[in-house]
Amino acid sequence: MFLILIGMSFIFVSCDDGDDDDNVTDAPVTTARIEITTPPTKTQYRTIDTALDLTGMSVTATMSDSTTEVVTDYTTSVPDFTTAGTKTVTVAYEGKTADFTVTVMAKPSDGGTQTGTDTSWIKTKYTNVAYAAKSSAQVMDIYIPNEGTVPFPLIISIHGGAFKSGDKADGQESPMVGTAESGGVANGYAVASINYRLSSEAKFPAQINDVKAAIRFLRANAAEYNLNPDKFAAWGGSAGGNLAALAAVTGGVAELADDSLGNAGVSDAIQACADWFGPIYFSTMDAEFAALGQTPATGATNTATSPETAYLGKTIGTAEAEPLVIAASPQTYITTDDPAFFIQHGTADRNIPITQSENFAEALSNILGADKVTFEEIEGAGHGTSEFQTAENVAKVIAFLDKYLK
């Protein structure tokens, strides 16, 4: 019997020597699935970039015989770099695909340092405002409408990035801030885009501690920035969606507040929440993907190397991590006095299973009432793909906020 290696497949060829056992042809080994075991080291691009920088990326193929091997002859899609925001790149190999996201950075009109959003049209803005003094990450940018009736309702923009990356000005704030014609500021909302400590610096609950400290700071200083202290909303995507939702359901929950960060005694409650595709309960995500017949683009969550494990400091899926999973889940804290929610999730999301949002929306509706919870599937949308940032979709979120903040 001879073994011929062609590409990724093994073909067995037999020669008849009179022994019937030698006339058996084994089935070829094919690719069952692929996963991006190491995402690219560079995940932020300017709109002037013309090619993907895939430095450091590793793609692993799992074969039909359960063996695995690293492959290099894969292909990648090229996202639209002409607009800022989070883009999905699809990696393909022998008919199997996996996705990862990149954050496209907008080039400002003045040619200066790259930022996520063109804010040159906003007359009043405050950048790198410190809301606490424990870490250099505890800063925010505040944008005030050019016109309208003061005090202004406030959108608190919380960036995503798997709790390990992202920035208040990396483009994720673009839908919240908007343009001179549409979005938050043009519709009479002040916007505070916040940074928070990432998982490389501090573990949970530092991140929600920071979000709550930012809320307290903004409320304590509402008069200085012409903000209405009774009209605050949080809006975030992915990890930012998790933190926005967690802030919404834990107003006044002392266990998740760190008063040493400042403005102790000031309320950290918000009055509305927009959650875009946020992870809600980490330890069930793998099982939910399996039930959907989908392969997660960035690998399993219940591993020692997942971003969620880095965030909590314990391996997701283990007994010692589960109390932290529960504590970090917005679903844990739902009560009847929670604010209204607007939740959207793409049907093609391979980073966070859509059932995370479905289940959360159902749990909210059961306690708050269906009239206070809006859940929408965006057909064909991936994880933070352009469908979320269209003018029409952003207008939906603004309309929701108008209902509760104006």
C-alpha positions as CSV (number, residue, x, y, z in Angstrom):
1,M,0.0,0.0,0.0
2,F,1.3,3.5,-0.9
3,L,0.5,6.7,0.9
4,I,0.2,9.8,-1.3
5,L,0.0,13.3,0.4
6,I,-1.9,15.9,-1.6
7,G,-2.5,19.2,0.1
8,M,-4.3,18.5,3.4
9,S,-5.7,15.1,2.3
10,F,-4.2,11.6,2.7
11,I,-5.1,9.2,-0.2
12,F,-4.4,5.5,0.2
13,V,-3.7,3.5,-2.9
14,S,-3.6,-0.3,-2.7
15,C,-1.9,-2.8,-5.0
16,D,-3.5,-6.2,-5.4
17,D,-1.1,-8.9,-4.2
18,G,-3.9,-11.5,-3.8
19,D,-4.6,-10.5,-0.2
20,D,-8.2,-9.1,0.1
21,D,-7.2,-7.0,3.2
22,D,-5.0,-4.9,1.0
23,N,-8.0,-3.9,-1.3
24,V,-9.5,-1.6,1.4
25,T,-9.3,2.1,0.6
26,D,-9.5,4.3,3.6
27,A,-11.6,7.5,3.6
28,P,-9.6,10.7,2.9
29,V,-9.0,13.0,5.8
30,T,-10.7,16.4,5.3
31,T,-10.9,19.6,7.2
32,A,-13.7,19.6,9.8
33,R,-13.3,23.2,11.1
34,I,-10.8,25.9,11.6
35,E,-10.2,28.4,14.4
36,I,-8.0,31.4,14.9
37,T,-5.9,30.2,17.8
38,T,-3.8,33.4,17.9
39,P,-5.5,36.6,16.6
40,P,-3.3,39.2,14.8
41,T,-1.1,41.3,17.2
42,K,-2.2,44.5,15.4
43,T,-6.0,45.0,15.7
44,Q,-6.3,48.8,15.0
45,Y,-6.0,50.2,11.5
46,R,-6.2,53.7,10.0
47,T,-8.6,54.2,7.1
48,I,-5.6,54.8,4.9
49,D,-4.4,51.2,5.3
50,T,-4.6,49.2,2.2
51,A,-3.8,45.7,3.5
52,L,-4.3,43.6,6.6
53,D,-1.4,43.2,9.0
54,L,-1.6,39.6,10.1
55,T,1.6,39.6,12.1
56,G,1.4,36.8,14.7
57,M,-1.9,35.3,13.6
58,S,-2.1,31.5,13.9
59,V,-4.9,29.4,12.2
60,T,-5.4,25.8,13.3
61,A,-7.4,23.2,11.3
62,T,-9.1,20.4,13.0
63,M,-9.3,17.4,10.6
64,S,-12.0,14.8,10.3
65,D,-9.8,12.3,12.2
66,S,-9.6,14.8,15.1
67,T,-6.0,15.6,14.5
68,T,-5.0,19.3,14.4
69,E,-2.4,21.2,12.5
70,V,-1.4,24.8,11.9
71,V,-2.2,26.0,8.4
72,T,-0.8,29.0,6.5
73,D,-2.4,28.9,3.0
74,Y,-5.7,30.4,4.2
75,T,-7.4,33.4,2.6
76,T,-8.9,36.5,4.3
77,S,-11.6,38.9,3.3
78,V,-10.8,42.6,3.2
79,P,-13.1,44.8,5.2
80,D,-14.1,48.3,4.3
81,F,-11.5,50.6,5.7
82,T,-13.1,53.8,4.5
83,T,-15.3,54.2,7.6
84,A,-14.4,53.9,11.3
85,G,-15.7,51.2,13.5
86,T,-15.4,47.5,14.3
87,K,-15.1,45.3,11.3
88,T,-15.2,41.5,10.8
89,V,-12.5,39.7,8.8
90,T,-13.3,36.2,7.6
91,V,-10.6,33.6,7.3
92,A,-11.3,30.7,4.9
93,Y,-9.5,27.4,4.4
94,E,-10.8,24.4,2.4
95,G,-14.4,25.6,2.7
96,K,-14.3,26.3,6.4
97,T,-14.4,29.8,7.9
98,A,-13.6,31.7,11.1
99,D,-13.9,35.4,12.0
100,F,-11.9,38.0,13.9
101,T,-12.5,41.7,14.3
102,V,-10.4,44.8,13.7
103,T,-11.1,48.3,14.9
104,V,-10.7,50.8,12.0
105,M,-9.4,54.1,13.2
106,A,-10.6,57.3,11.4
107,K,-8.1,59.8,10.2
108,P,-9.1,63.3,11.5
109,S,-9.7,66.0,9.0
110,D,-6.8,68.1,10.4
111,G,-4.3,65.4,9.7
112,G,-3.3,65.1,13.3
113,T,-3.1,62.1,15.6
114,Q,-5.5,59.4,14.6
115,T,-8.8,59.2,16.6
116,G,-11.9,57.1,16.3
117,T,-14.4,59.9,15.5
118,D,-14.2,63.2,13.8
119,T,-15.3,65.6,16.6
120,S,-14.0,68.8,15.0
121,W,-17.6,70.1,14.6
122,I,-18.3,69.9,18.3
123,K,-17.6,73.3,19.9
124,T,-17.4,72.2,23.5
125,K,-15.5,69.1,24.5
126,Y,-13.3,68.0,27.4
127,T,-10.7,65.3,26.7
128,N,-8.8,63.1,29.2
129,V,-10.9,64.2,32.1
130,A,-9.9,62.1,35.2
131,Y,-12.8,60.6,37.1
132,A,-10.6,58.8,39.6
133,A,-6.9,58.9,40.5
134,K,-6.0,55.2,41.1
135,S,-5.0,54.5,37.4
136,S,-4.1,56.5,34.3
137,A,-6.8,54.5,32.6
138,Q,-9.5,56.3,34.6
139,V,-10.2,59.1,32.1
140,M,-13.0,60.1,29.8
141,D,-13.8,62.5,26.9
142,I,-16.9,64.6,27.3
143,Y,-18.8,66.1,24.3
144,I,-21.5,68.7,24.7
145,P,-24.1,69.6,22.1
146,N,-23.6,72.8,20.2
147,E,-27.2,73.8,20.8
148,G,-30.3,72.7,22.7
149,T,-31.9,73.1,26.1
150,V,-29.7,72.6,29.1
151,P,-29.1,70.6,31.2
152,F,-28.5,67.8,28.6
153,P,-29.3,64.1,29.0
154,L,-26.1,62.0,28.9
155,I,-25.0,58.9,27.0
156,I,-22.1,57.1,28.7
157,S,-20.2,55.3,25.9
158,I,-18.3,52.1,27.0
159,H,-15.9,50.6,24.6
160,G,-15.5,46.8,24.0
161,G,-12.4,44.8,23.4
162,A,-12.8,41.5,25.3
163,F,-12.0,43.4,28.5
164,K,-8.3,43.5,27.4
165,S,-8.2,46.2,24.7
166,G,-10.0,49.2,23.3
167,D,-10.1,52.9,23.9
168,K,-12.5,55.7,24.5
169,A,-11.5,57.2,21.1
170,D,-10.9,54.2,18.9
171,G,-14.0,54.5,16.8
172,Q,-16.4,52.5,18.9
173,E,-17.8,55.8,20.2
174,S,-18.7,56.9,16.7
175,P,-22.4,55.9,16.9
176,M,-22.9,57.5,20.3
177,V,-21.1,60.8,19.3
178,G,-22.4,60.8,15.8
179,T,-22.0,63.5,13.1
180,A,-23.3,67.0,12.8
181,E,-26.5,65.6,11.3
182,S,-27.2,62.4,13.3
183,G,-26.2,60.5,16.4
184,G,-26.1,61.4,20.0
185,V,-24.7,64.9,20.1
186,A,-26.6,66.2,17.2
187,N,-29.8,65.0,18.9
188,G,-29.2,66.9,22.1
189,Y,-27.2,64.3,24.1
190,A,-24.0,65.0,25.9
191,V,-21.7,62.0,25.5
192,A,-19.0,60.8,27.9
193,S,-16.7,58.2,26.4
194,I,-14.9,56.4,29.2
195,N,-11.8,54.3,29.6
196,Y,-11.5,51.8,32.3
197,R,-8.8,49.4,33.7
198,L,-8.2,46.5,31.3
199,S,-7.7,42.9,32.4
200,S,-3.9,43.2,32.0
201,E,-3.9,45.8,34.7
202,A,-6.7,44.7,37.1
203,K,-9.2,41.8,37.4
204,F,-12.9,41.9,37.9
205,P,-14.6,43.8,39.5
206,A,-12.1,46.7,38.8
207,Q,-13.8,47.4,35.4
208,I,-17.4,47.8,36.8
209,N,-15.8,49.7,39.8
210,D,-14.5,52.2,37.2
211,V,-17.7,52.5,35.3
212,K,-19.6,53.3,38.5
213,A,-16.9,55.7,39.6
214,A,-17.3,57.5,36.2
215,I,-21.1,57.7,36.7
216,R,-20.7,59.1,40.2
217,F,-18.1,61.7,38.9
218,L,-20.4,62.8,36.1
219,R,-23.4,63.1,38.4
220,A,-21.4,65.0,41.1
221,N,-20.1,67.4,38.4
222,A,-23.3,67.6,36.3
223,A,-23.7,71.4,36.8
224,E,-20.2,72.0,35.5
225,Y,-20.8,70.1,32.3
226,N,-24.5,71.1,31.9
227,L,-25.7,67.5,32.4
228,N,-29.1,66.4,33.7
229,P,-28.2,64.2,36.6
230,D,-31.5,62.4,36.4
231,K,-31.1,61.4,32.7
232,F,-28.1,59.1,32.3
233,A,-27.9,56.2,29.9
234,A,-25.1,53.6,29.2
235,W,-24.4,52.3,25.7
236,G,-21.7,49.8,24.8
237,G,-20.8,47.0,22.5
238,S,-19.3,43.5,23.3
239,A,-17.4,43.8,26.6
240,G,-18.8,47.4,26.7
241,G,-22.3,46.0,26.4
242,N,-21.7,43.7,29.3
243,L,-20.5,46.6,31.4
244,A,-23.3,48.9,30.3
245,A,-25.8,46.2,31.2
246,L,-24.1,45.4,34.5
247,A,-24.1,49.1,35.5
248,A,-27.8,49.3,34.6
249,V,-28.9,46.4,36.9
250,T,-26.6,47.2,39.8
251,G,-27.4,50.8,40.7
252,G,-26.7,51.0,44.4
253,V,-25.2,47.5,44.7
254,A,-22.3,48.2,47.1
255,E,-20.4,45.0,46.3
256,L,-19.6,46.3,42.8
257,A,-18.8,49.9,43.8
258,D,-15.4,51.1,45.1
259,D,-16.1,54.3,47.0
260,S,-12.4,54.9,47.4
261,L,-12.4,56.0,43.7
262,G,-14.3,59.1,44.7
263,N,-17.7,60.8,45.1
264,A,-18.9,58.3,47.7
265,G,-22.6,58.6,48.4
266,V,-23.4,59.9,45.0
267,S,-25.8,57.6,43.1
268,D,-24.4,55.3,40.4
269,A,-27.8,54.5,38.9
270,I,-28.6,55.0,35.2
271,Q,-32.0,55.5,33.6
272,A,-31.6,53.5,30.3
273,C,-29.3,51.0,28.7
274,A,-28.3,50.1,25.1
275,D,-26.5,46.8,25.0
276,W,-25.0,45.7,21.7
277,F,-24.1,42.0,21.6
278,G,-22.6,41.9,25.1
279,P,-21.6,38.6,26.7
280,I,-23.9,37.9,29.7
281,Y,-23.0,34.6,31.2
282,F,-19.5,33.4,30.3
283,S,-19.5,29.8,31.3
284,T,-22.4,28.8,29.0
285,M,-21.1,30.4,25.8
286,D,-19.3,27.3,24.5
287,A,-22.4,25.1,25.0
288,E,-24.6,27.8,23.4
289,F,-22.4,27.9,20.3
290,A,-22.5,24.1,20.1
291,A,-26.3,24.1,20.4
292,L,-26.4,26.6,17.5
293,G,-24.1,24.4,15.5
294,Q,-21.5,27.2,15.3
295,T,-17.8,27.4,16.0
296,P,-16.6,30.4,18.0
297,A,-14.3,32.6,15.9
298,T,-11.9,33.3,18.7
299,G,-11.9,29.8,20.3
300,A,-13.5,28.4,23.4
301,T,-14.3,30.5,26.4
302,N,-13.9,27.7,28.9
303,T,-10.1,27.6,28.6
304,A,-7.2,29.0,30.6
305,T,-6.3,31.4,27.7
306,S,-9.7,33.0,27.0
307,P,-10.2,36.7,27.4
308,E,-12.9,36.0,29.9
309,T,-10.5,33.9,32.0
310,A,-8.0,36.7,31.9
311,Y,-10.8,39.1,33.0
312,L,-11.9,37.1,36.0
313,G,-8.5,35.7,36.9
314,K,-9.9,32.1,37.1
315,T,-10.4,29.6,34.3
316,I,-13.9,29.8,33.0
317,G,-15.7,26.4,33.3
318,T,-14.1,25.5,36.6
319,A,-15.8,25.4,40.0
320,E,-13.6,28.1,41.4
321,A,-14.5,30.5,38.6
322,E,-18.2,30.0,38.7
323,P,-18.9,32.4,41.6
324,L,-17.0,35.1,39.7
325,V,-19.0,34.2,36.5
326,I,-22.2,34.7,38.5
327,A,-20.9,38.0,40.0
328,A,-19.9,39.4,36.6
329,S,-23.2,38.5,35.0
330,P,-25.9,41.2,34.6
331,Q,-28.5,38.5,34.7
332,T,-27.7,37.9,38.4
333,Y,-28.9,41.3,39.5
334,I,-32.2,41.9,37.7
335,T,-34.8,43.6,39.9
336,T,-38.2,45.3,39.2
337,D,-36.7,48.8,39.5
338,D,-34.1,48.4,36.8
339,P,-34.1,50.8,33.8
340,A,-35.3,50.0,30.3
341,F,-33.1,48.1,27.9
342,F,-32.5,48.1,24.2
343,I,-30.6,45.0,23.0
344,Q,-29.4,44.1,19.6
345,H,-27.3,41.1,18.4
346,G,-26.3,39.9,14.9
347,T,-27.5,36.5,13.7
348,A,-24.0,35.8,12.2
349,D,-22.1,36.8,15.4
350,R,-19.3,34.2,16.0
351,N,-17.7,35.9,19.0
352,I,-20.7,36.0,21.3
353,P,-23.6,33.5,20.7
354,I,-26.9,35.4,20.0
355,T,-28.6,33.3,22.6
356,Q,-26.7,35.3,25.3
357,S,-28.7,38.3,24.3
358,E,-31.9,36.3,23.7
359,N,-31.8,34.7,27.2
360,F,-30.9,38.0,28.9
361,A,-33.8,39.9,27.2
362,E,-36.2,37.1,28.2
363,A,-35.0,37.3,31.8
364,L,-35.3,41.1,31.8
365,S,-38.8,40.9,30.3
366,N,-40.0,38.4,32.9
367,I,-39.1,40.8,35.7
368,L,-39.3,44.3,34.2
369,G,-42.2,43.6,31.9
370,A,-42.0,43.3,28.1
371,D,-42.8,47.0,27.6
372,K,-39.4,48.0,29.1
373,V,-37.3,45.6,27.0
374,T,-36.6,45.7,23.3
375,F,-34.6,42.9,21.7
376,E,-33.8,42.9,18.0
377,E,-31.9,40.4,15.9
378,I,-30.0,42.0,13.0
379,E,-30.1,39.5,10.2
380,G,-26.7,38.6,8.8
381,A,-24.8,40.9,11.1
382,G,-21.6,39.7,12.7
383,H,-19.9,40.9,15.8
384,G,-19.9,44.7,15.6
385,T,-20.2,44.7,11.8
386,S,-21.3,47.8,9.9
387,E,-25.1,47.0,10.2
388,F,-25.0,48.3,13.7
389,Q,-23.6,51.7,12.8
390,T,-25.9,52.6,9.9
391,A,-27.7,55.9,10.3
392,E,-31.0,54.0,10.4
393,N,-30.0,51.7,13.1
394,V,-28.4,54.4,15.3
395,A,-31.6,56.3,14.9
396,K,-33.4,53.4,16.5
397,V,-31.2,53.6,19.6
398,I,-31.7,57.3,19.8
399,A,-35.5,56.9,19.6
400,F,-35.3,54.5,22.5
401,L,-33.2,56.9,24.5
402,D,-35.6,59.7,23.7
403,K,-38.5,57.7,25.2
404,Y,-36.8,57.5,28.6
405,L,-34.5,60.5,28.8
406,K,-36.5,63.3,27.2
